[in-house]
């Protein structure tokens, strides 16, 4: 990764004395570096993959723990790269009206969901004026939650009354049901 400039790598659980997670967050200094990195990736069914060589110590610590790993040779793995651009975390703008009575909270969102995706999905209930996806403070990666604000209270009521909306995230084959309880919308896998 050094060829793309300065990056920060965050391995969840690494400092907790456990094995690192099957994933890590790589934060680039600017978007240009991300684009350069993605050009080096291979696109398969709309998803980005890259071959990663691991040092001996890291290989021993996480061998067999990558979700999408394919052993290509000595200590080489094919890993999926899921870029998230900060610009995809917001849609629309605050129109100055009382947001509390016109907003719903979404939880359990797939990490690749964009604010535009949510606006498109929930516009069946009425005009969506703003979508804000919550980002983790240290990685700027989505937490899986969002707040959606509608133009009027009737749209909020329609969304709550519907209780379930089917959602197929971009580049995913897993259908999601959007269900609503007490102003909290949850995503559950379809069966």
Secondary structure, 3 states (H helix, E strand, C coil): CHHHCCEEEECCCHHHCCCCCCCCEEEECCHHHHHHHHHHCEEECCEEEEEEECCHHHHHHHCCCCCCCCCCECCEEEEEECCCCHHHHEEECCCCCCCHHHEEEEECCCCCCCHHHHHHHHHHHCCEEEEEEEECCCCCCEEEEEEEEECCHHHHHHHHHHCEEEEECCCCCCEEEEEEECCEEEEEECC
